[in-house]
């Protein structure tokens, strides 16, 4: 196994250069999908290698569940890890699993409570809650409960009629693009490896930009959409966003979203030109992801062969 088992734990660093460049050189739709896939693959490889370290690092601990053949000196020479490797890996893996379970539980609880708040409202159209607090978000469906656009009367009263159209178009875009899945995947990836937290924030920001662009295209006015984003952020602030639910006035620095809407339509390409700075960063991220996957596979196969040799049938 050697050092290869440790590489996927640090290779997420290779994805960081593409985080900011993706939003500058790609359409937000492509940036969101690219960063989400990077996060998922790197997080899976990191978790697999952490689990492998748990196995090989606990071989010398008393009472371990591994086969007796692991006590053979020749086997120990193949996996020469000290006792503290296993105990550290166990603690790290428990933190990863605990944080992921907690995030999933919180995500489900928020969605369930949000759907319960809509009881008694008409099932068609956006759900308008009689609440003076200004907020708007896209609520994904769960079970028999359909996906809904939720907006408060406080938010509607703060916007002009054309701005309300931009707001509703933005939330419909979140539901149509299933952005909640990208957000959840990025958050779970960050739970698996803290080095992926910048990528999590980038996914959230690009998902908002994706919805901004779809809303601007639907209503046919980028300036109105930009004005709606700015005004909604001004009245709502950043504190009322539910975790895992795409909110109109959240998801990254609002001035950057407004500036992007006041600029030209972003390019539709999903991969930057190879000769550009963004192309180089994307290549580095792809290379890091490939090396991470190969390292995980190599470490897994090595452990399988060692286990097979140590436990003959």
C-alpha positions as CSV (number, residue, x, y, z in Angstrom):
1,X,0.0,0.0,0.0
2,X,2.8,2.4,0.9
3,X,2.2,6.2,0.7
4,X,-0.5,5.7,-1.9
5,X,-3.1,5.2,0.8
6,X,-2.5,8.7,2.2
7,X,-2.6,10.6,-1.2
8,X,-6.4,10.8,-1.5
9,X,-6.6,12.5,1.9
10,X,-4.6,15.5,0.6
11,X,-5.3,15.4,-3.2
12,X,-8.5,17.5,-2.7
13,X,-6.1,20.5,-2.6
14,X,-5.8,20.0,-6.4
15,X,-9.4,21.1,-6.8
16,X,-9.0,24.5,-5.2
17,X,-7.5,26.4,-8.2
18,X,-10.6,25.6,-10.3
19,X,-13.1,26.9,-7.6
20,X,-12.8,30.6,-8.4
21,X,-11.8,30.2,-12.0
22,X,-14.8,28.1,-12.8
23,X,-17.2,30.9,-12.0
24,X,-15.3,33.3,-14.2
25,X,-14.9,31.1,-17.3
26,X,-17.8,28.7,-17.2
27,X,-21.5,28.9,-17.3
28,X,-22.8,28.5,-13.7
29,X,-24.6,25.3,-14.8
30,X,-21.4,23.7,-16.0
31,X,-19.4,25.0,-13.0
32,X,-22.0,23.6,-10.5
33,X,-21.9,20.2,-12.1
34,X,-18.2,20.1,-12.5
35,X,-17.5,21.0,-8.9
36,X,-20.1,18.7,-7.6
37,X,-18.6,15.7,-9.5
38,X,-15.1,16.6,-8.3
39,X,-16.3,16.8,-4.7
40,X,-18.1,13.5,-4.8
41,X,-15.2,11.6,-6.3
42,X,-12.5,13.1,-4.1
43,X,-14.7,12.6,-1.0
44,X,-15.3,8.9,-1.8
45,X,-11.7,8.2,-2.5
46,X,-10.7,10.0,0.8
47,X,-13.2,8.0,2.8
48,X,-12.2,4.6,1.2
49,X,-8.5,5.2,2.1
50,X,-9.4,6.3,5.6
51,X,-11.3,3.0,6.0
52,X,-8.3,1.1,4.7
53,X,-6.1,2.8,7.2
54,X,-8.5,1.7,9.9
55,X,-8.0,-1.9,8.8
56,X,-4.2,-2.0,8.5
57,X,-3.6,0.3,11.4
58,X,-5.5,-1.8,13.9
59,X,-3.8,-5.1,13.0
60,X,-1.5,-5.0,16.1
61,X,-4.1,-3.7,18.6
62,X,-5.2,-6.3,21.1
63,X,-8.7,-7.7,20.6
64,X,-8.9,-6.6,16.9
65,X,-11.4,-8.5,14.7
66,X,-8.8,-9.2,12.0
67,X,-7.7,-12.7,11.2
68,X,-4.9,-14.3,13.2
69,X,-2.7,-14.4,10.1
70,X,-2.2,-10.7,10.4
71,X,0.2,-11.5,13.3
72,X,2.7,-13.0,10.8
73,X,5.8,-10.9,10.6
74,X,5.8,-11.1,6.8
75,X,2.4,-9.7,6.7
76,X,3.4,-6.8,9.0
77,X,6.3,-6.0,6.7
78,X,3.8,-5.4,3.9
79,X,1.7,-3.0,6.0
80,X,4.2,-1.4,8.3
81,X,1.9,1.1,10.1
82,X,2.2,1.8,13.8
83,X,-0.6,1.3,16.3
84,X,-1.5,5.0,16.4
85,X,-2.3,5.0,12.7
86,X,-5.3,2.8,13.3
87,X,-6.6,4.6,16.4
88,X,-6.3,8.0,14.6
89,X,-8.0,6.6,11.5
90,X,-10.8,5.2,13.6
91,X,-11.4,8.5,15.3
92,X,-11.3,10.4,11.9
93,X,-13.7,7.9,10.3
94,X,-16.1,8.1,13.2
95,X,-16.1,11.9,12.8
96,X,-16.7,11.7,9.1
97,X,-19.7,9.3,9.5
98,X,-21.1,11.2,12.5
99,X,-20.9,14.6,10.7
100,X,-22.5,13.1,7.5
101,X,-25.3,11.5,9.5
102,X,-25.9,14.7,11.4
103,X,-26.0,16.7,8.2
104,X,-28.5,14.3,6.6
105,X,-30.7,14.3,9.7
106,X,-30.7,18.0,9.8
107,X,-31.5,18.3,6.1
108,X,-34.4,15.9,6.4
109,X,-35.8,17.7,9.5
110,X,-35.7,21.1,7.8
111,X,-37.5,19.8,4.8
112,X,-40.1,18.0,6.8
113,X,-40.8,21.1,9.0
114,X,-40.9,23.3,6.0
115,X,-43.5,21.1,4.3
116,X,-45.6,21.0,7.5
117,X,-45.7,24.8,7.5
118,X,-47.5,24.7,4.1
119,X,-50.5,22.6,5.5
120,X,-53.7,24.2,4.5
121,X,-52.3,26.2,1.6
122,X,-53.5,25.7,-2.0
123,X,-51.5,23.0,-3.7
124,X,-51.1,24.9,-6.9
125,X,-48.7,27.7,-7.6
126,X,-46.2,29.3,-5.2
127,X,-46.9,28.8,-1.4
128,X,-47.3,32.3,0.0
129,X,-46.9,32.4,3.8
130,X,-48.5,35.2,5.8
131,X,-45.2,36.2,7.5
132,X,-43.8,39.8,7.7
133,X,-40.2,38.3,7.7
134,X,-38.8,38.6,4.1
135,X,-37.7,35.2,2.7
136,X,-38.1,33.0,-0.4
137,X,-36.8,29.6,-1.1
138,X,-37.2,26.5,-3.3
139,X,-38.5,23.6,-1.2
140,X,-37.7,20.1,-2.7
141,X,-40.4,17.5,-2.7
142,X,-40.3,14.6,-0.2
143,X,-42.4,11.5,-0.5
144,X,-46.0,12.4,-1.5
145,X,-45.3,16.1,-0.9
146,X,-44.5,18.0,-4.2
147,X,-41.8,20.5,-4.6
148,X,-42.9,24.1,-3.9
149,X,-41.7,27.6,-4.3
150,X,-42.2,29.2,-0.8
151,X,-42.3,33.0,-0.4
152,X,-43.4,35.2,2.5
153,X,-45.7,38.2,2.2
154,X,-42.9,40.2,3.7
155,X,-40.7,39.5,0.7
156,X,-43.4,40.1,-1.8
157,X,-44.3,43.5,-0.3
158,X,-40.6,44.5,-0.6
159,X,-40.4,43.9,-4.3
160,X,-42.0,45.5,-7.3
161,X,-44.2,43.5,-9.6
162,X,-41.5,42.8,-12.2
163,X,-39.0,41.9,-9.4
164,X,-41.5,39.4,-8.0
165,X,-41.5,37.7,-11.4
166,X,-37.7,37.4,-11.3
167,X,-37.9,36.0,-7.7
168,X,-40.4,33.3,-8.7
169,X,-38.5,32.4,-11.9
170,X,-35.3,32.1,-9.8
171,X,-37.0,29.6,-7.4
172,X,-38.5,27.6,-10.2
173,X,-35.1,27.3,-11.7
174,X,-33.8,25.8,-8.5
175,X,-36.5,23.2,-8.5
176,X,-36.1,22.5,-12.3
177,X,-32.3,22.0,-11.9
178,X,-32.7,20.0,-8.7
179,X,-30.0,22.2,-7.1
180,X,-30.7,20.8,-3.7
181,X,-29.0,17.6,-4.8
182,X,-25.8,19.5,-5.7
183,X,-25.9,21.4,-2.4
184,X,-26.4,18.2,-0.4
185,X,-23.6,16.3,-2.2
186,X,-21.2,19.2,-1.7
187,X,-22.0,19.4,2.0
188,X,-21.5,15.7,2.5
189,X,-18.2,15.8,0.6
190,X,-17.0,18.6,2.9
191,X,-18.0,16.4,5.9
192,X,-15.8,13.6,4.4
193,X,-12.8,15.8,4.0
194,X,-12.5,19.4,5.4
195,X,-10.2,20.3,2.5
196,X,-13.4,20.3,0.3
197,X,-15.1,23.1,2.2
198,X,-14.1,25.8,-0.3
199,X,-15.6,23.6,-3.1
200,X,-18.8,23.3,-1.0
201,X,-19.1,27.1,-0.9
202,X,-18.4,27.4,-4.6
203,X,-21.1,24.9,-5.5
204,X,-23.7,26.9,-3.4
205,X,-22.6,30.1,-5.1
206,X,-22.7,28.7,-8.6
207,X,-26.1,27.1,-8.0
208,X,-27.5,30.5,-7.2
209,X,-25.8,32.0,-10.3
210,X,-27.3,29.2,-12.4
211,X,-30.8,30.1,-11.1
212,X,-30.1,33.8,-11.6
213,X,-29.2,33.2,-15.3
214,X,-32.3,31.0,-15.9
215,X,-34.5,33.6,-14.3
216,X,-33.0,36.4,-16.4
217,X,-33.6,34.4,-19.5
218,X,-37.2,33.6,-18.5
219,X,-38.3,37.1,-17.8
220,X,-36.0,38.6,-20.6
221,X,-34.4,41.3,-18.4
222,X,-31.1,40.8,-16.7
223,X,-31.2,44.3,-15.0
224,X,-34.6,43.5,-13.4
225,X,-33.2,40.2,-12.1
226,X,-30.1,41.9,-10.7
227,X,-32.3,44.5,-9.0
228,X,-34.4,41.8,-7.5
229,X,-31.4,40.0,-6.1
230,X,-29.9,43.1,-4.6
231,X,-33.2,44.3,-3.1
232,X,-34.1,40.8,-1.7
233,X,-30.7,40.5,-0.1
234,X,-30.9,44.0,1.4
235,X,-34.3,43.3,3.1
236,X,-33.6,39.6,4.1
237,X,-29.9,39.6,5.0
238,X,-27.9,36.3,5.2
239,X,-29.3,34.8,8.4
240,X,-32.6,33.2,7.5
241,X,-31.4,30.5,5.1
242,X,-32.4,27.0,5.9
243,X,-29.6,24.4,5.4
244,X,-29.9,22.6,2.1
245,X,-32.6,24.8,0.7
246,X,-31.7,27.2,-2.0
247,X,-32.6,30.7,-0.9
248,X,-33.1,33.7,-3.2
249,X,-31.1,36.1,-1.1
250,X,-28.3,33.8,-0.2
251,X,-25.6,31.6,-1.7
252,X,-22.4,33.6,-1.9
253,X,-21.5,37.3,-2.0
254,X,-24.5,39.1,-3.5
255,X,-22.5,41.9,-5.1
256,X,-20.8,39.3,-7.3
257,X,-24.1,37.9,-8.4
258,X,-25.4,41.4,-9.2
259,X,-22.3,42.3,-11.1
260,X,-22.5,39.1,-13.1
261,X,-26.1,39.8,-14.0
262,X,-25.2,43.3,-15.1
263,X,-22.5,41.9,-17.4
264,X,-22.8,39.8,-20.5
265,X,-24.4,36.4,-20.6
266,X,-21.8,33.8,-19.5
267,X,-20.4,31.3,-22.1
268,X,-22.4,28.2,-22.6
269,X,-19.3,25.9,-22.6
270,X,-19.0,23.3,-19.9
271,X,-15.2,23.0,-20.1
272,X,-12.8,25.9,-20.4
273,X,-10.3,26.2,-23.3
274,X,-7.3,24.0,-22.7
275,X,-4.8,26.9,-23.3
276,X,-6.5,29.2,-20.7
277,X,-5.7,29.6,-17.0
278,X,-9.1,28.0,-16.2
279,X,-8.3,25.1,-18.5
280,X,-5.0,24.5,-16.7
281,X,-6.8,24.6,-13.4
282,X,-9.5,22.2,-14.6
283,X,-6.8,19.8,-15.9
284,X,-5.0,20.0,-12.5
285,X,-8.3,19.2,-10.8
286,X,-9.0,16.3,-13.2
287,X,-5.5,15.0,-12.7
288,X,-5.8,15.1,-8.9
289,X,-9.1,13.3,-9.1
290,X,-7.7,10.6,-11.3
291,X,-4.6,10.1,-9.1
292,X,-6.9,9.9,-6.1
293,X,-9.1,7.3,-7.7
294,X,-6.1,5.2,-8.9
295,X,-4.4,5.5,-5.4
296,X,-7.6,4.3,-3.7
297,X,-7.9,1.4,-6.1
298,X,-4.2,0.5,-5.7
299,X,-4.5,0.6,-1.9
300,X,-7.7,-1.5,-1.9
301,X,-6.2,-4.1,-4.2
302,X,-3.0,-4.3,-2.1
303,X,-5.1,-4.7,1.1
304,X,-7.2,-7.4,-0.6
305,X,-4.1,-9.4,-1.6
306,X,-2.6,-9.1,1.9
307,X,-5.8,-10.3,3.5
308,X,-6.0,-13.2,1.0
309,X,-2.4,-14.2,1.8
310,X,-2.9,-13.9,5.5
311,X,-6.1,-15.9,5.6
312,X,-5.6,-18.9,3.3
313,X,-8.7,-21.0,2.8
